[in-house]
Amino acid sequence: MEHIGSVVTRARRRKKWSQRKLSQVTGLSRSYINDIERGRCTGTTRTWVALARALGFSLDEIFLGEWQQRERSREAR
């Protein structure tokens, strides 16, 4: 299973957002988002709620790997 930071990266890129744009939408710093995407920090519950809301997925989808399944389903269409 890929680390959850890469889920954020893929979802952000799918929206064609930079880390700066995601930072503006979530209120998180760009460097903090970078650290999460690279797996250098795990974030807090509040962080993950903000990211999930901004990127359009649920916490279950992130932590249980359902996001990957949903993305594969979209790509198959």
C-alpha positions as CSV (number, residue, x, y, z in Angstrom):
1,M,0.0,0.0,0.0
2,E,1.3,3.4,-0.9
3,H,1.9,5.8,2.0
4,I,-1.0,8.2,2.6
5,G,1.1,11.3,1.6
6,S,1.2,10.0,-2.0
7,V,-2.6,9.9,-1.9
8,V,-2.6,13.6,-1.2
9,T,-0.1,14.2,-4.1
10,R,-2.2,12.3,-6.6
11,A,-5.5,13.9,-5.6
12,R,-3.9,17.4,-5.7
13,R,-2.4,16.8,-9.1
14,R,-5.7,15.4,-10.4
15,K,-7.3,18.8,-9.5
16,K,-4.3,20.5,-11.2
17,W,-3.5,22.3,-8.0
18,S,-0.1,23.3,-6.8
19,Q,0.9,22.8,-3.2
20,R,0.5,26.6,-2.8
21,K,-3.1,26.4,-4.0
22,L,-3.9,23.5,-1.6
23,S,-2.2,25.5,1.1
24,Q,-4.5,28.5,0.4
25,V,-7.6,26.3,0.4
26,T,-6.8,24.4,3.6
27,G,-5.0,27.0,5.6
28,L,-2.1,24.7,6.0
29,S,1.4,25.9,5.2
30,R,2.9,24.8,1.8
31,S,5.9,23.3,3.6
32,Y,3.7,21.3,5.9
33,I,1.8,19.9,2.9
34,N,5.1,19.1,1.3
35,D,6.2,17.2,4.4
36,I,3.0,15.2,4.4
37,E,3.3,14.4,0.7
38,R,6.9,13.2,1.2
39,G,6.0,11.1,4.2
40,R,8.1,13.2,6.6
41,C,5.2,13.8,8.9
42,T,1.8,12.2,9.4
43,G,-0.3,15.2,10.3
44,T,-3.1,15.5,12.8
45,T,-6.8,14.6,12.6
46,R,-7.6,18.3,11.9
47,T,-5.0,18.3,9.1
48,W,-6.5,15.2,7.4
49,V,-10.1,16.6,7.7
50,A,-9.0,19.8,6.0
51,L,-7.1,17.9,3.2
52,A,-10.0,15.5,2.7
53,R,-12.5,18.3,2.4
54,A,-10.4,20.3,0.0
55,L,-9.5,17.3,-2.2
56,G,-13.0,15.7,-2.2
57,F,-12.5,12.4,-0.4
58,S,-13.4,10.9,3.0
59,L,-11.0,9.9,5.7
60,D,-12.0,6.3,5.2
61,E,-11.0,6.6,1.6
62,I,-7.5,7.8,2.6
63,F,-6.8,5.5,5.5
64,L,-8.5,2.3,4.3
65,G,-7.1,2.6,0.8
66,E,-10.6,3.0,-0.8
67,W,-9.4,6.1,-2.6
68,Q,-7.1,4.0,-4.7
69,Q,-10.0,1.7,-5.6
70,R,-12.2,4.7,-6.5
71,E,-9.4,6.1,-8.7
72,R,-8.9,2.8,-10.6
73,S,-12.6,2.7,-11.2
74,R,-12.6,6.2,-12.7
75,E,-9.6,5.4,-14.9
76,A,-11.4,2.3,-16.2
77,R,-14.3,4.3,-17.5
